[in-house]
Amino acid sequence: MHLLTDLPVLQTSLRLDGLGLSERDRKILERTRGKLVHASVDFGEAVRALGEAVCEVIPAGRTYVLGQSASGPIVSSLLSGVGIVPGDTGILVVRVTREGVQTTLGRLVP
């Protein structure tokens, strides 16, 4: 188990490939990060960018609150199960199973 400060930053497509994400999930995260390049990134801005990316990649796609972590809501599309959550070290990318099990994959932005 890693400390939150030891989590990898999702920086490149190659790094995203190493996380076992689907092609759709990689596209969503890449587009989300692309929308945050020039923004001051707070969780609200990240949720907006994620929502736009989901709509671009999934026809009629929407984002939902999939659950609650100790640090805040987990926001994702229902199809994906890969979403974002606020964390002490920034915005975290997580995978949530249908049973509600949460796995932290890394940080969305540096």
Residue frames as a rotation matrix with the C-alpha (Angstrom) as fourth column:
MET 1
0.585 0.811 0.000 0.00
0.811 -0.585 0.000 0.00
0.000 0.000 -1.000 0.00
HIS 2
-0.389 -0.725 0.569 1.30
0.734 -0.617 -0.284 3.44
0.557 0.307 0.772 -0.93
LEU 3
-0.341 0.240 -0.909 1.10
0.573 -0.713 -0.404 6.65
-0.745 -0.659 0.106 0.99
LEU 4
0.728 0.673 0.132 -0.88
0.525 -0.424 -0.738 9.26
-0.441 0.606 -0.662 -0.93
THR 5
0.560 -0.574 -0.597 2.34
-0.552 -0.796 0.247 11.23
-0.618 0.191 -0.763 -1.46
ASP 6
-0.488 -0.784 0.384 3.89
-0.248 0.547 0.800 8.18
-0.837 0.295 -0.461 -3.21
LEU 7
0.385 0.721 0.576 1.14
0.396 0.434 -0.809 7.88
-0.834 0.540 -0.118 -5.81
PRO 8
-0.595 -0.607 0.526 2.21
0.722 -0.116 0.682 8.25
-0.353 0.786 0.507 -9.44
VAL 9
-0.163 0.502 -0.849 1.14
-0.363 -0.831 -0.422 11.31
-0.918 0.239 0.317 -11.41
LEU 10
0.290 0.340 0.894 -0.69
0.685 0.579 -0.442 10.29
-0.668 0.741 -0.065 -14.58
GLN 11
-0.051 -0.455 -0.889 1.50
-0.182 -0.871 0.457 12.19
-0.982 0.185 -0.038 -17.04
THR 12
-0.607 -0.269 -0.748 1.63
-0.761 -0.076 0.644 10.41
-0.230 0.960 -0.158 -20.39
SER 13
0.432 0.756 -0.491 -0.37
-0.867 0.498 0.005 7.99
0.249 0.424 0.871 -22.49
LEU 14
-0.185 -0.580 -0.794 2.30
-0.235 0.810 -0.537 5.38
0.954 0.087 -0.286 -21.84
ARG 15
-0.945 -0.143 0.293 1.78
-0.304 0.067 -0.950 5.76
0.116 -0.987 -0.107 -18.10
LEU 16
-0.097 0.983 0.156 -1.98
-0.944 -0.041 -0.326 5.46
-0.314 -0.178 0.932 -18.55
ASP 17
0.268 0.154 -0.951 -1.42
-0.660 0.748 -0.065 2.28
0.702 0.645 0.302 -20.56
GLY 18
-0.629 -0.659 -0.413 0.37
-0.146 0.622 -0.769 0.75
0.764 -0.423 -0.487 -17.59
LEU 19
-0.751 0.372 0.545 -2.65
-0.639 -0.204 -0.741 1.10
-0.165 -0.905 0.391 -15.31
GLY 20
-0.880 0.411 0.237 -4.85
0.431 0.902 0.037 -1.48
-0.198 0.135 -0.971 -17.00
LEU 21
-0.307 0.785 -0.538 -7.39
-0.263 -0.613 -0.745 1.10
-0.915 -0.088 0.395 -18.18
SER 22
0.251 0.469 0.847 -9.68
0.772 0.430 -0.468 0.55
-0.584 0.771 -0.254 -21.13
GLU 23
-0.595 -0.417 0.687 -9.12
0.784 -0.492 0.379 2.60
0.180 0.764 0.620 -24.27
ARG 24
0.283 0.810 0.514 -12.26
0.517 -0.580 0.630 4.60
0.808 0.087 -0.583 -23.39
ASP 25
0.820 0.009 -0.572 -10.99
0.550 -0.285 0.785 5.36
-0.155 -0.959 -0.239 -19.89
ARG 26
-0.242 -0.967 -0.078 -7.59
0.837 -0.248 0.487 6.45
-0.491 0.053 0.870 -21.23
LYS 27
-0.427 0.142 0.893 -9.27
0.677 -0.605 0.420 8.80
0.600 0.784 0.162 -23.72
ILE 28
0.666 0.743 0.073 -11.47
0.471 -0.494 0.731 10.29
0.579 -0.452 -0.679 -20.99
LEU 29
0.616 -0.476 -0.627 -8.53
0.608 -0.218 0.763 10.91
-0.500 -0.852 0.155 -18.65
GLU 30
-0.472 -0.804 0.363 -6.33
0.854 -0.313 0.416 12.30
-0.221 0.506 0.834 -21.43
ARG 31
-0.161 0.494 0.854 -9.07
0.555 -0.670 0.493 14.73
0.816 0.553 -0.166 -22.49
THR 32
0.828 0.437 -0.352 -9.76
0.517 -0.353 0.780 15.67
0.217 -0.828 -0.518 -18.87
ARG 33
0.169 -0.858 -0.484 -6.09
0.738 -0.215 0.640 16.48
-0.653 -0.466 0.597 -18.28
GLY 34
-0.531 -0.367 0.764 -5.95
0.827 -0.419 0.374 18.39
0.183 0.830 0.526 -21.57
LYS 35
0.321 0.760 0.565 -8.78
0.487 -0.644 0.590 20.64
0.812 0.085 -0.577 -20.41
LEU 36
0.916 0.033 -0.401 -6.92
0.393 -0.285 0.874 21.37
-0.085 -0.958 -0.274 -17.17
VAL 37
0.133 -0.961 0.242 -3.58
0.939 0.044 -0.340 22.43
0.316 0.272 0.909 -18.69
HIS 38
-0.590 -0.383 0.711 -4.10
0.298 -0.921 -0.249 26.15
0.750 0.065 0.658 -18.20
ALA 39
0.423 0.852 0.309 -6.54
-0.096 -0.296 0.950 26.03
0.901 -0.431 -0.043 -15.35
SER 40
-0.576 -0.375 0.726 -6.06
-0.770 -0.049 -0.636 26.48
0.274 -0.926 -0.261 -11.66
VAL 41
-0.320 0.438 -0.840 -7.08
-0.117 0.862 0.494 22.96
0.940 0.256 -0.224 -10.76
ASP 42
-0.635 0.288 0.717 -9.51
-0.731 0.078 -0.678 22.58
-0.251 -0.954 0.161 -7.93
PHE 43
-0.776 0.312 0.548 -11.94
0.246 0.950 -0.193 19.68
-0.581 -0.015 -0.814 -7.62
GLY 44
0.251 0.937 -0.244 -14.85
0.095 -0.275 -0.957 21.63
-0.963 0.217 -0.159 -9.12
GLU 45
0.195 -0.279 -0.940 -12.83
-0.895 -0.443 -0.054 22.49
-0.402 0.852 -0.336 -12.21
ALA 46
-0.845 -0.533 0.028 -11.71
-0.492 0.798 0.349 18.87
-0.209 0.281 -0.937 -12.53
VAL 47
-0.386 0.801 0.458 -15.33
0.351 0.587 -0.730 17.66
-0.853 -0.121 -0.508 -12.29
ARG 48
0.484 0.531 -0.696 -16.29
-0.393 -0.578 -0.715 20.10
-0.782 0.619 -0.070 -15.06
ALA 49
-0.208 -0.670 -0.713 -13.42
-0.965 0.024 0.260 18.90
-0.157 0.742 -0.651 -17.28
LEU 50
-0.892 -0.070 0.447 -14.27
-0.093 0.995 -0.030 15.24
-0.442 -0.069 -0.894 -16.58
GLY 51
0.028 0.992 0.125 -17.92
0.185 0.118 -0.976 15.85
-0.982 0.050 -0.180 -17.46
GLU 52
0.434 0.060 -0.899 -16.95
-0.758 -0.515 -0.400 17.45
-0.487 0.855 -0.178 -20.78
ALA 53
-0.589 -0.751 -0.297 -14.53
-0.802 0.497 0.331 14.62
-0.101 0.433 -0.896 -21.57
VAL 54
-0.658 0.428 0.619 -17.13
0.140 0.878 -0.458 11.95
-0.740 -0.215 -0.638 -20.78
CYS 55
0.414 0.875 -0.250 -19.65
-0.076 -0.241 -0.968 13.65
-0.907 0.420 -0.033 -23.10
GLU 56
0.194 -0.433 -0.880 -17.04
-0.946 -0.319 -0.052 13.77
-0.258 0.843 -0.472 -25.87
VAL 57
-0.762 -0.635 -0.128 -16.07
-0.648 0.745 0.159 10.10
-0.006 0.204 -0.979 -25.58
ILE 58
-0.823 0.537 0.185 -19.33
0.458 0.821 -0.342 8.38
-0.335 -0.197 -0.921 -24.59
PRO 59
-0.669 0.649 0.362 -22.45
0.067 -0.433 0.899 9.19
0.740 0.626 0.246 -26.63
ALA 60
0.383 0.858 0.342 -24.97
-0.196 -0.286 0.938 10.77
0.903 -0.426 0.058 -24.22
GLY 61
-0.171 -0.559 -0.811 -22.39
0.700 0.510 -0.499 10.24
0.693 -0.653 0.305 -21.46
ARG 62
0.584 0.342 0.736 -22.87
-0.300 -0.752 0.587 11.78
0.754 -0.564 -0.337 -18.03
THR 63
-0.626 -0.758 -0.186 -20.99
-0.023 0.257 -0.966 11.88
0.780 -0.600 -0.178 -14.78
TYR 64
0.593 0.802 -0.072 -22.40
-0.060 0.133 0.989 10.79
0.803 -0.582 0.127 -11.44
VAL 65
-0.124 -0.534 0.836 -21.38
-0.978 -0.075 -0.193 10.62
0.166 -0.842 -0.514 -7.83
LEU 66
0.048 0.073 -0.996 -20.54
-0.285 0.957 0.056 6.92
0.957 0.282 0.066 -7.49
GLY 67
0.473 0.060 -0.879 -19.85
0.736 0.522 0.431 7.03
0.485 -0.851 0.202 -3.80
GLN 68
0.836 -0.190 0.514 -18.11
-0.404 -0.847 0.345 8.83
0.370 -0.496 -0.785 -1.01
SER 69
0.116 -0.850 -0.514 -14.51
0.557 0.484 -0.675 8.52
0.823 -0.208 0.529 0.12
ALA 70
0.173 -0.130 -0.976 -13.02
0.961 -0.196 0.197 9.90
-0.217 -0.972 0.091 3.32
SER 71
-0.679 -0.570 -0.463 -11.93
0.461 -0.821 0.336 13.00
-0.572 0.015 0.820 1.41
GLY 72
-0.448 0.576 -0.684 -15.03
-0.624 -0.749 -0.223 13.66
-0.641 0.327 0.695 -0.71
PRO 73
0.578 0.801 0.157 -17.28
-0.403 0.448 -0.798 12.44
-0.709 0.398 0.582 -3.51
ILE 74
-0.578 -0.630 0.519 -16.14
0.180 0.522 0.834 9.99
-0.796 0.575 -0.188 -6.18
VAL 75
0.346 0.673 -0.654 -17.24
-0.498 -0.459 -0.736 11.34
-0.796 0.580 0.176 -9.58
SER 76
-0.802 -0.542 0.249 -17.27
-0.116 0.551 0.826 9.15
-0.585 0.634 -0.505 -12.70
SER 77
-0.269 0.736 -0.621 -19.40
-0.893 0.051 0.447 7.92
0.361 0.675 0.644 -15.55
LEU 78
0.429 0.505 0.749 -21.50
-0.740 0.672 -0.030 4.87
-0.519 -0.541 0.662 -14.74
LEU 79
0.951 -0.062 -0.303 -20.02
-0.179 0.687 -0.705 2.95
0.252 0.724 0.642 -17.66
SER 80
0.259 -0.966 0.004 -16.44
-0.411 -0.114 -0.905 3.63
0.874 0.232 -0.426 -16.71
GLY 81
0.891 0.038 -0.453 -16.07
0.381 0.481 0.790 3.14
0.248 -0.876 0.414 -12.98
VAL 82
-0.237 -0.958 -0.159 -12.84
0.968 -0.219 -0.123 5.15
0.083 -0.184 0.979 -13.24
GLY 83
0.669 0.573 0.473 -13.28
0.504 -0.818 0.278 8.57
0.547 0.052 -0.836 -11.73
ILE 84
-0.388 -0.785 0.483 -11.84
0.168 -0.576 -0.800 11.32
0.906 -0.230 0.355 -9.61
VAL 85
0.656 0.479 -0.583 -11.92
0.666 -0.007 0.745 12.20
0.354 -0.878 -0.324 -5.94
PRO 86
0.570 -0.504 0.648 -10.39
-0.492 -0.842 -0.222 15.08
0.658 -0.192 -0.728 -3.99
GLY 87
0.592 -0.445 -0.672 -7.35
0.692 0.708 0.140 14.10
0.413 -0.548 0.727 -1.94
ASP 88
0.743 -0.368 -0.560 -4.85
0.308 -0.555 0.773 15.70
-0.595 -0.746 -0.299 0.40
THR 89
-0.313 -0.949 -0.037 -2.20
0.297 -0.134 0.946 15.68
-0.902 0.285 0.324 -2.35
GLY 90
-0.765 0.122 -0.633 -4.50
-0.592 -0.519 0.616 16.81
-0.253 0.846 0.469 -5.17
ILE 91
0.328 0.924 -0.195 -7.14
-0.912 0.256 -0.321 15.22
-0.247 0.283 0.927 -7.31
LEU 92
-0.586 -0.532 0.611 -6.87
-0.452 0.841 0.299 11.43
-0.673 -0.101 -0.733 -7.35
VAL 93
-0.147 0.482 -0.864 -7.90
-0.873 0.347 0.343 8.98
0.465 0.804 0.370 -10.06
VAL 94
-0.544 0.054 0.837 -9.73
-0.593 0.682 -0.429 5.97
-0.594 -0.730 -0.339 -8.65
ARG 95
-0.627 0.444 -0.641 -11.40
-0.333 0.591 0.735 2.82
0.705 0.674 -0.222 -9.92
VAL 96
-0.488 0.572 0.659 -14.66
-0.762 0.088 -0.641 1.82
-0.425 -0.816 0.393 -8.22
THR 97
-0.976 0.182 -0.121 -16.17
0.105 0.877 0.469 -1.63
0.191 0.445 -0.875 -8.70
ARG 98
-0.217 0.974 0.064 -19.91
-0.206 -0.109 0.972 -2.27
0.954 0.198 0.224 -8.76
GLU 99
0.286 0.249 -0.925 -19.50
0.759 0.531 0.377 -3.58
0.585 -0.810 -0.037 -5.23
GLY 100
0.948 0.135 0.287 -18.10
-0.008 -0.894 0.448 -0.20
0.317 -0.427 -0.847 -4.19
VAL 101
0.510 -0.842 -0.175 -14.48
0.686 0.275 0.674 -1.26
-0.519 -0.463 0.718 -3.73
GLN 102
0.982 -0.166 -0.088 -12.21
-0.187 -0.882 -0.432 1.72
-0.006 0.441 -0.897 -4.43
THR 103
0.357 -0.926 0.121 -8.64
0.865 0.377 0.333 1.49
-0.353 -0.015 0.935 -5.75
THR 104
0.702 -0.206 -0.681 -6.52
-0.226 -0.972 0.061 4.63
-0.675 0.111 -0.729 -6.08
LEU 105
0.746 -0.381 0.547 -4.60
0.665 0.477 -0.574 4.68
-0.042 0.792 0.609 -9.37
GLY 106
-0.414 -0.907 0.077 -2.68
0.908 -0.417 -0.026 7.94
0.056 0.059 0.997 -9.02
ARG 107
-0.213 0.280 -0.936 -2.97
0.280 -0.900 -0.333 11.71
-0.936 -0.333 0.113 -9.17
LEU 108
0.653 0.568 0.500 -4.75
0.645 -0.071 -0.761 13.38
-0.397 0.820 -0.413 -12.07
VAL 109
0.709 -0.426 0.562 -2.42
0.133 -0.702 -0.700 16.37
0.692 0.571 -0.441 -12.36
PRO 110
-0.243 -0.898 -0.367 0.93
0.682 0.112 -0.723 17.29
0.690 -0.426 0.585 -10.79
